[in-house]
Amino acid sequence: MTYSLTLKTYQQTALDALGAFARAARTKGPALAFGERAGRPYNADAFGPQVPCVCLRIPTGGGKTVLAAHAVPLLAREWQGSDAPVAVWLVPSDAIRQQTLKALQTPGHAYRTALTDAYGEGLQVCTLDDVAQIAPPDWGRHAVVVVATIQSFRIEDAGQRNVYSFSEGFEPHFKGAPEGSMACLQGLPDAVVTAQDAAQDAAGVLAGFVGQPRWSLANWLALHRPLVIVDEAHNTKTDKSFTALQRLNPAFILELTATPIAAKTNVLYHVSAQELAAEDMIKLPIVLAEHPEGWPAAVFGAVQTQRKLEAEALKDEAEGHGYVRPIVLFQAQNVGDEMPPEALRRYLVDELNLPDNQIVVATGTQRGLDDIDLAARHCPVRYVITVQALREDWDCPFAYVLCSLQKLTSATAVEQLLGRVLRMPHARRRGREALNRAYAHVCAAEFSAAAHALADRLIQHMGFEALDVASMLAPPSSYPLFGEEFDTNNRAAPTLQALIATNFEAIAATPELLAVPGVQQQTIAGAAQVVVAGHIEASTEALMLAQLRGAKKQEQLREQVAQHNALVAASVAPASRGVPFAPVPTLAYRTDAQAPLWPLEQGAVLGTVELDLLSPQAVQLPGFHVVQESNVIEIDVKDARVTLRPTDVQQMAMDYGASSITADTLVRWLDQSLHKALHAPLAGTTQSQRRAFLAAVVNHQLHACGLPLVVLAQARFQLARCIALHVGDLRDQAATRQFRQLVLQNGQAGAWLVESDWARPHVFEPGRYPAPVASRYSGRYQFTRHYFAVLADLKDGGEEFQCAQLIDRHPHVKQWVRNLDTAPCGFALPTSRGRFFADFVAELVDGRVALLEYKGAHLLNDPYEIEKSQVGALWAQASAGKAVFGWLTRQQDGKSLAQQLDTVLA
C-alpha cells in the first residue's frame, strides 16, 4: 500500500523556511541567516557558529516524522550539495526507533517514499548494528539513513559502549578512506586512541594506534559529517547530549519538537493549532464537559457521547465519508484508589451493561491492545482503559473521547491521551460536524477550572500557544452533539458561550483592584481570591503586578494575564460565536459570450504560453558565474555567493569530479533534479524538450563561458538552482504579456470576458484561519471587529497597523479579516505570477464586501504592484456594485489614509 505523499500547506511552508535558511546560511553563515529570518539572535549552543542547529516546532499531531523524511534530501541538496548524504536520525526511545525504522524500510510508506523519490531504491536505512555491513564503496554512492536512540551515543565513558569502541570490523572502511580525510576526527571528544587506552587493552590491539582515530562506528559516521535529525529535541538539551552530538561531527542539526526549551533552541518555524486544524490534522474544538458529581457521572457521560458519535458515524458513512468507530480512552485511577482499571472495567460491564468484548485494558502489566487492529471494521473495541500512558508506538485512529477520572492537575499522562483524541482520523475532514471535534469528560467542579487545567497541559506539554488554546476549548452548550441547535447545513447556530473568568490566587483584593469593572472577590475552597472577567487592561495588570515581588512571580502573572486575554478574545470573536462572514466573489472568465464560465487562475493563462527554450536568451544564464582559484570554487547565483572547497565535493554516485564524467551525464542529472523539484520549473515539457534545453545550457557554459566540465559538475546544485530561477523569469515575462492581453484588456478584441463568480465564492470559515505563530499580532490594542480571534502578519505599530485600526473603527465596516497569503484559507485574485492576497477583506454594514490593499510609497511604481491594482479594480468592476476595491497609501491625491478609506467604503 502506498501512502499519500501530498504535504500539508504548513508542512511545505516549514520545509520552504528550512530550505531558505540553508541557502542563506551557505552564503552568510548560520547566525546571520537565522537572525534575518527569525528576527532574534542565533544561539550557537555547543556546536559553534559554523554548524547550523535549528528547530521546527510542530505541536502534537502535526506530523513531525514526515517532515523529517522530506528534510533529509532538502538539506543534502541545499546545505551539503550531496546526492548521497549520510543522515543520523535520533529518536527518544527504542519503541519509537523500531516504529520509525519499520516505516523507513517499508516500500510504499510515505516516509520511505520521501527518500526514495530523491535517491531511488539504492537508499540504505539501517540500525547502528547494521552500519558495518554496508560495503565501503556504497558510502558516498548511496544515501544512508541510520536510525538510533540518542541514548546510544549519550554515555559517560566512551570505551564502555560499542559505538565508540575499537572494532576490527571497520578495518576495510577506514583502510579505504582517502588520505588526510581523518584529520577532522582529531578534535572530537574520545575519538582518538590514547596511551591509557592502549595500556588498558588486554589484547594489545590498540598499541599501534596511539594518537590515531579509533576504528569505531561513531568515528565512521563522524567521518561522513552526517545530517543529524533529532526527534523530541527538548530531551537533548543537556551537556551529555551536546557531547554526544559533537562526537558525530554533524554537518547540520535539525531539531523537531512540540515543546522546545526557549533559551536553548533556535526555532526557525512554529506551527500553530489553527494551521493543523485548517489541514484536518486535529479535531477542534475540544468539547469539555465537567462533572462535579464525581467519576460515575463522567463515565456515564463519556459512554453516552460515544453512542451518539457512533450514530453520527453510521450516518456519515452512509453519506460516503468512510468508516469510523469512535473510541473512548478512559484514564482510570491508580491501584489503591476507588476506581483502578479492573474496577472500572467491572463497572462498565456490570452497571452500564456494556459488552465485555468492547472493553480493553492497557496498562504496564495488562497488554490488551497487543495484536489488535482498532481500525478494522470487525474489531468490537469501543473503550480503552489505561492509567498513566499507552505504549509509545501505539496509535488509535478512532479515538474521540477522553474521560479522565484523575484530577487534571495531577494526571501525569493526560496530554498523551489527549494527543491521541485530538488526531483526525486519516487527516480528512468528516461530513458531519460532530465528528470533527474532540470530547473530554473530566471530574471537576466548574468548567473554568477544568479548562485552565487542560489549557496548562496543552501549552506546557503539547506545544500549543495560549491563543491556540483559547479557541480549542469549549463547553458542551456551545457545541451540542446533535439536536435542534444545528441548522440545515449541519453547523452549530451562533452562540455566546465564553470562558472569561480567571482566578488569581496570589493577588489581594485591594480597593484599587475592586474598583476596576469586572474584578471581584470570591471565596473558593475556603480561600479569598480575586476573579477577573473580561479583558485585562495594561493599567489593571500593573495594579496586580505591584503586589508581587520577584521577577519570576511577575512573569508568571504576565503569562496568566496573556492567557486570560486570549481566552476573552476567542470568546467574543465572531468566528468563535459561529457568525457567518459574507461570501466573497471570485473571478471567472469566458473565451466568448457563449462559452462556459471557468475559474480565472494563473494556470489558465500559463496554459496559453509557449516558451522557446532553445533561443539564445533561454540558454544563457546571466545570473550564474563560476570562478576557480587553485582548489577553491566561487559560485555566484543571482548575487548569492557560495564557496566550494575540496572537502565539500564528495564522491558521488556518478563520480562527479572525476575525469570520466561526460556532458550527457551532467544533463541527465540536471533533468532528474529539476523534474523532481516541487515547483518544477520545466513542468509541461517532454523529456526530449528538457534534455535538449539542458544540453544547450551546458554547452553554452562549456564553450561560450569556458568552464571545465569537472568544475561545472562540482557546481551542479547551484547550476540547477540558477536554471530553475532563469526559467521562472522567462515564464514570468511571457505570462505577464499574456495576462495583460487576455485579462486586463477585458472585453477588447482577443481578450477574455471576465466576470464575478458568485456560484463559487470564497468563504471565511470559523476555525479555518491558520496563522503561523511567529506572524501573529501581539500588541495591546484591541481590535473589536476582526472576524477571527487572532490576526496574522500585523506588527504593533507602523502604517499597516494604522490602516487596520481605521478599518476596525470605520462605521461602514461590520467585520473584517487580516487576509492570509495562503490558499485556500486566504482570499486571492489571479495575477501573471500566481496570486494576489490583498491585506484586508471587509464585510460592510450594507452587505457589500471590500478588498483593501495598503502599499508603502516605495512600491507604488513597481510594475507588478501596478498589475495587482489593475486586477483589484477589475474584480470590483465585475461585481456590479456588490464589491469595492481600495488601493491605499499614506497620501494619495491630497487625501489622508482615513479620507481614502472613507471614499472607498462610501
C-alpha positions in Angstrom: 0.0 0.0 0.0 1.3 3.4 -1.0 0.5 6.3 1.4 -0.5 9.8 0.1 2.5 12.0 -0.3 0.8 15.3 -0.5 2.3 17.6 2.1 0.1 19.9 4.1 0.5 23.6 3.4 2.1 24.3 6.8 4.5 21.3 6.3 5.6 22.7 2.9 5.9 26.2 4.4 8.1 24.8 7.2 10.3 23.0 4.7 10.5 26.1 2.5 11.6 28.1 5.5 14.3 25.4 6.2 15.5 25.4 2.6 15.7 29.2 2.5 17.6 29.2 5.8 20.1 26.6 4.5 20.7 28.5 1.3 21.2 31.8 3.1 23.5 30.1 5.7 25.8 28.9 3.0 26.4 32.4 1.9 26.1 34.4 5.1 26.6 31.9 7.9 24.0 30.3 10.3 23.8 33.2 12.8 23.1 36.0 10.2 20.8 33.8 8.2 18.8 32.8 11.3 18.6 36.4 12.6 17.2 37.6 9.3 14.5 35.0 9.1 13.6 34.6 12.8 14.1 38.2 13.9 16.0 37.1 17.0 19.6 36.2 17.9 21.0 32.8 17.0 22.2 30.6 19.8 25.3 28.7 18.7 25.0 26.2 21.6 27.9 23.8 21.9 28.3 23.3 18.2 30.0 26.6 17.2 28.9 29.2 14.7 29.6 27.1 11.6 27.3 24.1 12.3 23.6 25.1 11.8 21.3 23.9 14.6 17.7 24.9 14.1 14.3 23.7 15.2 10.9 23.2 13.5 8.3 23.4 16.3 5.4 21.2 15.4 2.6 20.7 18.0 1.3 17.2 18.9 -0.5 15.8 15.8 1.4 17.8 13.3 3.4 15.1 11.5 7.0 15.6 12.6 8.2 12.4 11.1 7.1 13.1 7.6 8.8 16.5 7.8 12.0 14.8 8.9 11.9 12.4 5.9 11.5 15.3 3.5 14.1 17.4 5.3 16.9 14.9 4.6 17.1 15.4 0.8 16.3 19.1 1.2 19.3 19.7 3.5 21.5 17.4 1.4 20.8 19.5 -1.6 20.7 23.0 -0.2 23.3 22.8 2.5 25.7 19.9 1.6 25.4 19.8 -2.1 25.3 16.0 -1.9 23.5 13.3 -3.9 24.3 10.6 -1.3 24.1 12.0 2.2 24.6 10.2 5.5 21.9 11.0 8.0 21.7 10.0 11.6 18.1 10.0 12.8 17.9 10.2 16.6 14.7 9.3 18.5 13.9 9.4 22.2 13.1 5.7 22.9 13.6 2.2 21.5 9.8 1.8 20.8 9.9 4.9 18.6 13.2 3.7 17.0 11.5 0.5 15.9 8.4 2.3 14.7 10.5 4.8 12.6 12.8 2.1 11.3 9.9 0.0 10.1 8.3 2.9 8.3 11.5 4.0 6.6 12.2 0.4 5.5 8.7 -0.4 4.2 8.3 0.1 0.4 5.5 2.5 -0.4 5.3 4.1 3.1 5.2 7.9 2.9 8.3 8.3 5.0 10.4 6.0 2.8 8.9 7.3 -0.5 10.0 10.8 0.5 13.6 9.5 0.5 13.4 7.1 -2.5 11.9 9.8 -4.7 15.3 11.6 -4.2 17.7 8.6 -4.0 16.0 5.6 -5.6 15.8 2.1 -4.1 19.6 2.1 -3.5 18.8 4.0 -0.3 20.2 2.3 2.8 18.1 2.5 6.0 19.7 0.7 8.9 20.3 0.4 12.7 23.7 1.0 14.4 24.3 -2.7 14.3 24.0 -2.8 10.5 26.3 0.1 9.7 29.4 -2.1 9.4 27.6 -4.3 6.9 27.2 -1.6 4.3 30.1 -2.0 1.9 32.7 0.7 1.9 32.2 1.6 -1.8 28.5 2.3 -1.1 29.2 5.2 1.2 29.1 8.3 -1.0 27.3 6.4 -3.7 24.0 5.7 -1.9 22.2 7.7 0.7 22.5 6.2 4.1 20.0 6.8 7.0 20.9 5.4 10.4 18.1 5.3 12.9 19.1 5.2 16.6 18.2 6.4 20.0 20.1 9.4 21.5 20.9 7.2 24.4 23.1 5.0 22.2 25.6 8.0 22.0 24.9 9.7 25.3 27.3 8.0 27.8 29.9 8.9 30.4 32.8 6.6 29.3 33.2 6.3 25.5 35.1 3.0 25.9 32.1 1.3 27.6 29.8 1.2 24.6 30.1 -0.4 21.2 29.5 2.8 19.2 32.8 4.3 20.5 34.8 1.1 20.9 37.6 -0.1 18.6 36.2 -2.7 16.1 38.2 -4.6 13.6 35.0 -5.0 11.6 35.6 -1.4 10.4 39.1 -2.1 9.2 38.1 -2.2 5.5 36.2 1.1 5.9 39.0 3.1 7.5 41.7 1.5 5.4 39.9 2.7 2.2 39.4 6.3 3.4 41.1 9.0 1.3 44.4 10.2 2.6 44.0 13.1 5.1 40.3 12.7 5.4 40.5 11.5 9.0 42.1 14.8 10.2 38.6 16.0 11.1 38.3 13.3 13.8 41.3 14.5 15.8 39.4 17.3 17.6 36.4 15.2 18.5 35.8 14.0 22.1 37.1 10.5 22.8 37.7 9.9 19.1 41.5 9.2 19.3 43.2 6.2 20.9 45.3 7.4 23.9 48.3 5.8 25.6 46.0 5.0 28.5 43.6 3.2 26.2 46.5 1.1 24.8 47.7 0.3 28.3 44.2 -1.0 29.4 43.8 -3.1 26.2 44.5 -6.7 27.3 44.5 -7.9 23.6 47.3 -5.4 22.7 45.4 -4.4 19.5 45.5 -0.6 20.4 49.2 -0.4 20.9 49.9 0.5 17.3 47.0 3.1 17.1 48.0 5.6 19.8 47.3 9.1 18.5 45.1 7.8 15.7 41.3 7.7 15.4 39.7 4.5 16.6 38.2 2.2 14.1 34.7 2.7 15.6 31.2 3.1 14.5 30.9 6.6 15.8 34.1 7.7 14.1 33.0 6.2 10.8 29.7 8.2 11.0 31.6 11.3 12.0 34.0 10.9 9.0 31.0 11.5 6.7 29.7 14.6 8.5 26.2 13.4 8.8 23.0 15.4 8.7 21.5 14.8 12.2 17.8 14.7 12.8 16.8 15.0 16.5 13.2 13.9 17.3 11.7 15.2 20.5 14.7 17.5 20.8 13.7 19.1 24.1 15.1 15.9 25.7 18.6 16.5 24.3 19.4 19.9 25.8 21.9 18.5 28.3 25.7 18.5 28.4 25.8 14.7 27.8 23.6 15.1 24.7 25.7 18.0 23.4 28.8 15.9 23.7 27.1 13.0 22.0 26.1 15.2 19.1 29.6 16.8 18.9 31.1 13.3 18.6 29.0 12.8 15.4 30.8 15.7 13.7 27.4 16.9 12.3 27.1 19.0 9.1 23.7 20.2 10.1 21.4 19.6 13.1 17.6 19.7 12.6 15.5 19.5 15.8 11.9 18.6 15.8 9.7 19.0 18.9 6.4 20.4 20.2 7.9 21.9 23.3 11.4 23.4 22.7 13.4 24.9 25.6 13.2 28.6 24.7 16.6 29.8 25.9 18.4 26.9 24.2 16.6 26.4 20.9 16.7 28.2 17.5 13.0 27.8 16.5 13.0 28.6 12.8 9.3 27.9 12.2 6.5 27.4 14.6 3.2 25.7 13.5 0.0 26.8 15.2 -3.1 24.8 16.2 -5.1 26.7 13.6 -2.7 25.5 10.9 -3.2 21.9 12.0 -7.0 22.3 12.2 -7.2 24.0 8.8 -5.4 21.0 7.3 -7.7 18.5 9.1 -4.8 17.1 11.2 -6.6 17.6 14.5 -10.1 17.9 15.7 -11.2 21.2 17.2 -12.6 22.4 19.5 -12.3 20.1 22.4 -15.8 20.0 23.9 -15.1 19.8 27.6 -17.7 18.6 30.0 -17.1 18.9 33.7 -18.8 16.5 36.2 -18.7 17.9 39.8 -20.9 14.9 40.9 -17.9 12.7 40.6 -16.5 9.9 38.4 -19.7 7.9 37.8 -21.2 10.9 36.0 -18.1 11.4 34.0 -18.0 7.8 32.9 -21.7 7.7 32.0 -21.3 11.0 30.1 -18.4 9.5 28.1 -20.3 6.4 27.2 -23.3 8.4 26.1 -21.0 10.6 24.0 -19.6 7.5 22.3 -23.0 6.2 21.5 -24.2 9.5 20.0 -20.9 9.8 18.0 -21.2 6.2 16.7 -24.8 7.0 15.5 -23.4 10.1 13.7 -20.5 8.0 12.2 -23.0 5.5 10.7 -24.9 8.4 9.0 -21.5 9.8 7.9 -20.5 6.5 6.3 -23.9 6.2 4.6 -23.3 9.7 3.1 -20.0 8.5 1.6 -17.4 9.6 4.1 -15.9 6.3 5.1 -15.8 4.1 8.2 -15.1 5.4 11.7 -15.9 3.8 15.0 -15.5 6.4 17.8 -13.5 5.1 20.8 -13.3 6.4 24.4 -9.9 6.5 26.2 -10.5 6.2 30.0 -7.8 7.3 32.3 -8.6 5.3 35.4 -7.4 6.0 38.9 -4.3 4.4 40.4 -4.3 1.0 42.0 -5.4 1.5 45.6 -7.8 4.3 44.8 -11.5 3.9 44.3 -11.6 3.2 40.6 -8.4 1.4 39.2 -8.6 -0.2 35.8 -10.1 -3.5 36.7 -12.8 -1.9 38.9 -13.7 0.5 36.1 -13.9 -2.5 33.7 -16.3 -4.3 36.0 -18.4 -1.1 36.5 -18.7 -0.7 32.7 -19.9 -4.3 32.3 -22.0 -4.7 35.4 -23.5 -1.3 36.0 -23.6 0.2 32.4 -24.2 -3.2 30.7 -21.5 -2.8 28.1 -20.4 -5.9 26.2 -17.2 -7.3 27.6 -15.6 -7.6 24.2 -15.9 -3.8 23.6 -13.6 -3.0 26.5 -9.8 -3.4 26.6 -7.4 -2.7 29.5 -3.9 -1.4 28.5 -1.5 -0.8 31.4 2.1 -1.6 32.2 1.1 -5.2 33.2 -2.0 -5.7 31.0 -1.3 -5.6 27.3 -4.9 -5.9 26.0 -4.1 -3.8 22.9 -1.4 -6.0 21.6 -2.2 -7.6 18.2 -5.5 -5.7 17.9 -6.2 -3.6 14.8 -8.6 -1.0 16.1 -9.3 0.4 12.7 -10.6 -2.9 11.4 -14.4 -3.0 10.8 -14.8 -6.3 12.6 -13.0 -5.0 15.7 -15.5 -4.6 18.6 -13.4 -2.4 20.8 -15.0 1.0 21.8 -13.5 1.6 25.2 -9.8 1.5 26.2 -8.8 1.8 29.8 -5.4 2.9 30.9 -3.8 4.7 33.9 -0.6 6.5 33.1 0.4 6.2 29.4 -0.3 4.0 26.4 2.6 2.3 24.5 4.6 5.0 22.7 4.3 3.5 19.3 0.6 2.7 19.6 -1.8 4.7 17.5 -5.6 5.0 17.9 -7.0 6.4 14.7 -10.6 6.4 16.0 -10.0 7.9 19.5 -12.6 10.6 20.0 -13.4 10.9 23.7 -11.1 11.3 26.7 -12.5 10.5 30.1 -10.2 11.2 33.0 -11.1 10.0 36.5 -8.0 11.6 37.9 -7.5 15.3 38.7 -6.2 17.1 35.6 -3.7 19.0 37.7 -2.1 15.7 38.8 -2.8 13.4 35.9 0.7 12.9 34.5 -0.2 11.4 31.2 -3.3 13.2 30.2 -1.5 15.0 27.5 -0.5 11.8 25.8 -4.1 10.5 25.8 -5.4 13.9 24.7 -3.0 13.9 21.8 -4.5 10.6 20.6 -8.0 12.0 20.9 -7.0 15.2 19.0 -5.8 13.5 15.9 -8.2 13.5 13.0 -8.9 10.0 11.5 -7.0 9.7 8.2 -6.3 13.5 8.3 -9.5 14.1 6.5 -12.5 16.2 7.5 -15.7 14.3 8.1 -19.1 15.2 6.6 -20.9 15.6 9.9 -19.6 18.3 12.2 -19.9 16.3 15.4 -17.1 14.1 14.1 -14.7 17.0 13.5 -14.5 17.7 17.2 -12.8 16.0 20.2 -14.6 15.4 23.5 -13.4 15.3 27.1 -15.3 14.3 30.3 -13.5 15.3 33.5 -14.2 15.2 37.2 -14.1 18.9 38.1 -16.2 21.4 40.0 -16.5 24.0 37.2 -15.7 24.5 33.6 -13.2 27.3 34.1 -11.1 25.2 36.5 -11.1 22.2 34.2 -10.4 24.4 31.1 -7.5 26.1 32.8 -6.0 22.8 33.9 -6.4 21.3 30.4 -5.0 24.5 28.9 -1.9 24.2 31.0 -1.4 20.6 29.7 -1.9 21.8 26.1 0.6 24.6 26.5 3.3 23.1 28.7 3.4 19.6 27.2 1.9 19.6 23.8 3.3 22.7 22.0 0.3 24.9 21.7 0.1 28.6 22.4 -2.3 30.4 24.8 -4.1 31.9 21.8 -4.4 28.5 20.2 -5.9 27.0 23.4 -8.3 29.9 23.6 -10.1 28.6 20.5 -9.5 24.9 21.3 -11.7 24.5 24.4 -15.5 25.0 24.6 -18.3 23.9 26.9 -20.9 21.4 25.6 -23.6 24.1 25.4 -21.5 25.8 22.7 -21.3 22.6 20.6 -24.2 20.2 21.3 -23.6 16.8 19.9 -26.8 16.9 17.9 -30.3 18.3 18.0 -32.3 21.4 17.1 -29.3 23.6 17.7 -27.9 22.7 14.2 -29.1 24.4 11.1 -29.8 22.7 7.8 -26.1 22.9 6.9 -25.2 20.8 10.0 -23.4 23.7 11.6 -23.9 24.9 15.1 -26.0 28.0 15.5 -24.3 31.2 16.7 -23.8 31.2 20.4 -22.1 33.4 23.1 -20.6 30.9 25.5 -17.5 32.3 26.9 -14.7 31.3 29.3 -13.8 34.8 30.5 -13.3 34.5 34.3 -9.9 33.7 35.8 -9.0 33.2 39.4 -5.8 34.9 40.6 -4.8 33.2 43.8 -1.6 35.3 44.6 -3.3 38.7 44.3 -5.1 40.5 47.1 -8.4 42.3 46.5 -7.1 45.8 47.1 -9.7 48.7 46.9 -8.0 49.9 43.6 -8.5 46.5 42.0 -12.1 46.1 43.2 -12.8 49.5 41.6 -12.0 48.1 38.2 -15.0 46.8 36.2 -15.1 43.0 36.0 -12.9 42.5 39.1 -14.5 41.0 42.2 -13.6 38.9 45.3 -14.8 35.4 45.7 -14.3 32.7 48.3 -13.2 29.5 46.6 -12.4 26.4 48.6 -12.4 28.5 51.7 -9.8 31.0 50.4 -10.5 34.5 49.2 -9.4 35.0 45.6 -9.5 37.8 43.0 -11.7 36.8 40.0 -11.4 38.9 36.8 -13.9 38.7 33.9 -13.4 40.5 30.6 -10.2 41.9 29.0 -7.5 42.9 31.5 -6.1 46.3 30.5 -2.5 47.3 31.0 -3.4 49.5 33.9 -5.2 46.7 35.7 -2.2 44.3 35.1 0.1 47.0 36.6 -2.0 47.1 39.8 -1.8 43.3 40.0 2.0 43.2 39.3 2.6 45.8 42.0 1.6 43.3 44.6 4.2 40.7 43.6 7.9 40.6 44.5 10.4 38.8 42.3 10.8 38.7 38.5 9.7 35.0 38.3 6.4 35.6 40.0 5.7 38.7 37.9 6.5 36.8 34.7 4.1 34.0 35.7 1.4 36.6 36.3 2.0 38.2 32.9 1.6 34.7 31.3 -1.6 34.1 33.2 -2.9 37.5 32.1 -1.9 36.9 28.5 -3.7 33.5 28.5 -6.8 35.1 30.1 -6.9 37.9 27.5 -6.5 35.3 24.7 -9.5 33.3 26.1 -11.5 36.5 26.2 -10.5 37.4 22.6 -11.6 34.0 21.4 -14.9 34.2 23.2 -16.0 37.4 21.6 -14.7 36.9 18.1 -17.5 36.5 15.5 -16.0 33.3 14.1 -15.9 31.8 17.6 -19.6 32.5 18.0 -20.5 30.9 14.7 -21.3 34.2 13.0 -21.0 33.8 9.2 -18.9 36.1 7.0 -20.3 37.4 3.7 -19.2 35.3 0.7 -16.5 37.0 -1.4 -16.9 36.6 -5.2 -14.0 35.1 -7.2 -13.1 36.0 -10.7 -14.0 33.8 -13.7 -13.8 34.1 -17.5 -15.4 33.1 -20.8 -13.5 32.9 -24.0 -16.6 34.3 -25.7 -20.1 35.3 -24.8 -21.5 31.8 -25.4 -18.6 29.9 -23.8 -18.9 28.3 -20.3 -17.6 30.2 -17.2 -14.2 29.0 -15.9 -12.4 30.0 -12.7 -9.7 32.6 -13.6 -6.4 31.3 -12.3 -2.8 31.7 -13.3 -2.8 28.2 -14.7 -5.4 29.2 -17.3 -3.1 31.9 -18.6 0.0 29.8 -18.4 -1.7 27.2 -20.5 -1.6 29.6 -23.4 2.1 30.4 -23.0 4.7 28.6 -25.1 8.4 29.2 -24.2 11.2 28.9 -26.8 13.7 27.1 -24.6 16.3 27.0 -27.4 16.5 30.7 -28.0 19.8 32.4 -27.2 18.1 34.3 -24.3 16.9 31.0 -22.8 20.2 29.0 -22.9 22.3 31.8 -21.4 22.3 32.1 -17.6 23.1 35.8 -16.8 22.9 35.1 -13.0 25.4 32.3 -13.0 29.2 32.9 -12.6 31.9 30.4 -11.6 35.5 31.4 -10.7 38.1 28.7 -9.9 41.1 29.8 -7.9 43.5 26.9 -7.0 41.3 24.4 -5.2 38.5 26.8 -4.3 35.5 27.4 -6.5 33.4 30.6 -6.1 29.9 30.5 -7.5 27.5 33.4 -7.9 23.8 32.6 -8.3 22.0 35.9 -8.7 24.3 37.8 -6.2 24.3 34.9 -3.7 27.9 33.7 -3.5 28.8 30.1 -2.5 32.3 28.8 -1.9 33.2 25.2 -2.6 36.3 23.7 -1.3 37.7 20.2 -2.0 36.2 18.8 1.2 32.7 20.0 0.1 32.9 17.9 -3.1 32.2 14.3 -2.1 32.5 11.1 -4.1 29.1 10.8 -5.8 27.1 8.0 -7.4 28.2 9.2 -10.9 31.8 10.1 -9.9 31.4 13.8 -10.1 34.8 15.5 -10.1 36.4 12.6 -11.9 37.9 12.9 -15.3 35.5 10.3 -16.8 32.4 12.5 -16.4 30.6 13.4 -19.6 28.3 16.3 -20.5 25.5 13.9 -21.1 25.9 12.5 -17.5 25.5 16.1 -16.2 22.5 16.8 -18.4 20.7 13.6 -17.2 21.4 14.6 -13.6 20.1 18.2 -14.2 16.9 16.7 -15.8 16.3 14.4 -12.9 17.0 17.1 -10.3 14.8 19.7 -11.9 12.0 17.3 -12.8 11.7 16.2 -9.2 11.7 19.7 -7.7 8.4 20.5 -6.1 7.9 23.7 -8.1 9.1 22.0 -11.2 10.3 24.9 -13.5 10.1 22.8 -16.6 6.6 21.4 -15.9 4.7 20.8 -19.1 7.7 19.9 -21.2 8.6 16.5 -22.5 11.8 14.7 -21.6 13.3 15.3 -25.0 12.5 19.0 -24.8 14.0 19.3 -21.3 17.2 17.4 -22.3 17.7 19.5 -25.5 17.4 22.7 -23.5 19.7 21.5 -20.7 22.3 20.2 -23.2 22.2 23.7 -24.8 22.7 25.3 -21.4 25.6 23.0 -20.5 27.3 23.5 -23.9 27.0 27.3 -23.5 28.8 27.2 -20.2 31.5 24.8 -21.5 32.2 26.6 -24.8 31.0 30.2 -24.6 31.9 30.7 -21.0 35.0 28.4 -21.0 34.1 26.4 -17.8 35.8 23.0 -17.4 33.2 20.2 -17.2 34.6 18.9 -13.9 34.1 22.4 -12.3 30.6 22.7 -13.8 29.7 19.2 -12.3 31.0 20.2 -8.9 28.8 23.3 -9.1 25.8 21.3 -10.3 23.5 22.1 -7.4 24.0 25.8 -7.9 23.7 25.4 -11.7 20.3 23.6 -11.2 19.1 26.3 -9.0 20.1 29.0 -11.4 18.4 27.2 -14.3 15.2 27.0 -12.2 15.3 30.7 -11.4 16.1 31.6 -15.0 13.2 29.6 -16.5 10.9 31.0 -13.9 11.9 34.5 -15.0 11.3 33.7 -18.7 7.9 32.2 -17.8 7.0 35.3 -15.7 7.9 37.6 -18.6 5.8 35.6 -21.1 2.9 35.2 -18.6 2.9 39.0 -17.9 2.5 39.7 -21.6 -0.3 37.1 -22.0 -2.1 38.2 -18.8 -2.2 41.8 -19.9 -3.6 40.8 -23.3 -6.2 38.1 -22.1 -7.3 39.5 -18.8 -6.5 43.2 -18.2 -7.8 44.2 -21.6 -11.2 42.8 -20.6 -13.8 43.0 -23.4 -11.4 44.2 -26.1 -10.6 42.2 -29.2 -8.8 39.0 -28.4 -9.3 39.3 -24.6 -11.4 37.0 -22.4 -14.7 38.1 -20.8 -14.0 38.5 -17.1 -17.0 38.2 -14.6 -17.7 37.7 -10.9 -18.3 34.1 -9.9 -20.9 34.1 -7.1 -21.5 30.4 -7.6 -18.0 29.6 -6.3 -17.2 32.3 -3.8 -14.5 32.3 -1.2 -15.9 31.7 2.3 -14.1 32.5 5.5 -14.9 29.6 7.8 -14.8 29.6 11.6 -11.8 27.5 12.7 -10.0 28.0 9.4 -7.5 30.7 9.9 -4.1 29.0 10.0 -2.0 32.0 11.2 1.6 30.9 11.9 2.6 31.7 15.5 5.6 33.9 14.5 3.4 36.2 12.4 0.6 36.9 14.9 -0.3 40.3 16.2 0.6 40.5 19.9 0.1 44.2 20.7 -2.0 45.8 23.4 -4.6 47.5 21.1 -7.8 45.5 21.0 -9.3 45.0 17.5 -13.1 44.6 18.2 -14.4 43.7 14.7 -11.8 41.2 13.5 -13.6 38.1 12.4 -11.1 35.7 14.0 -9.6 35.7 17.5 -6.1 36.0 16.1 -4.6 38.4 13.5 -1.9 37.3 11.1 1.1 39.2 9.9 0.5 42.5 11.7 3.1 44.4 13.7 2.2 46.5 16.7 2.8 49.9 15.1 3.5 51.2 11.6 1.5 52.3 8.7 -0.3 48.9 8.1 -1.2 48.8 11.8 -2.8 52.3 11.5 -4.7 51.1 8.4 -6.0 48.1 10.4 -7.1 50.4 13.2 -9.0 52.7 10.8 -10.8 49.7 9.2 -11.7 48.3 12.7 -13.2 51.6 13.7 -14.9 52.5 10.5 -18.7 52.9 10.8 -19.3 51.2 7.5 -17.4 48.0 8.5 -19.4 45.2 10.1 -16.4 42.8 10.4 -13.1 42.2 8.7 -10.2 39.8 8.2 -6.5 40.3 8.0 -6.1 38.2 4.9 -3.8 35.2 4.9 -1.4 34.8 2.0 -2.0 31.1 1.8 -4.7 29.3 -0.2 -7.4 28.0 0.4 -7.9 29.9 3.6 -7.0 33.3 2.3 -8.8 35.1 -0.5 -6.7 35.7 -3.6 -7.1 37.2 -7.1 -5.1 35.9 -10.0 -2.0 37.6 -11.4 0.5 36.8 -14.1 2.9 35.4 -11.4 0.4 33.5 -9.3 -2.0 35.0 -6.8 -2.5 38.4 -5.1 -3.6 38.2 -1.5 -4.9 41.7 -0.5 -4.1 42.8 3.0 -7.7 43.1 4.3 -11.1 41.8 3.4 -14.1 43.6 5.0 -17.8 42.9 5.1 -19.7 46.2 5.1 -22.8 47.0 7.0 -24.8 47.4 3.8 -23.8 43.8 2.6 -21.0 44.7 0.2 -17.6 43.3 0.5 -14.4 45.3 0.3 -10.9 44.3 -0.7 -8.3 46.7 0.7 -4.5 46.7 0.0 -2.1 49.1 1.7 1.1 50.0 -0.1 4.2 51.9 1.0 5.4 54.7 -1.2 8.4 52.8 -2.4 6.2 50.2 -4.1 3.8 52.4 -5.9 5.6 52.4 -9.3 6.6 48.7 -9.3 5.2 47.1 -12.4 3.9 44.0 -10.6 2.2 46.1 -7.9 0.5 48.1 -10.7 -0.7 44.9 -12.1 -2.2 43.9 -8.7 -4.1 47.2 -8.5 -5.5 46.7 -12.0 -6.7 43.2 -11.1 -8.3 44.5 -8.0 -10.1 47.2 -9.9 -11.3 44.6 -12.5 -12.6 42.4 -9.7 -14.7 45.3 -8.2 -15.9 46.4 -11.7 -17.1 42.9 -12.5 -19.2 42.7 -9.3 -21.9 45.2 -10.4 -21.6 47.3 -7.3 -21.5 44.4 -4.8 -17.8 44.7 -4.1 -15.3 47.5 -3.8 -11.5 47.7 -4.1 -9.2 50.1 -2.3 -5.6 50.8 -3.1 -4.5 52.7 -0.1 -1.3 54.7 0.7 -0.3 57.2 3.3 -1.1 60.1 1.0 -2.9 59.9 -2.3 -4.1 62.9 -4.4 -4.0 65.1 -1.4 -6.1 62.7 0.7 -5.0 61.2 4.0 -5.3 57.4 4.7 -8.6 58.0 6.6 -10.1 60.1 3.8 -9.1 57.4 1.2 -10.8 54.8 3.2 -14.0 56.9 3.5 -14.0 57.3 -0.3 -13.6 53.6 -1.0 -16.2 52.5 1.6 -18.8 55.2 0.8 
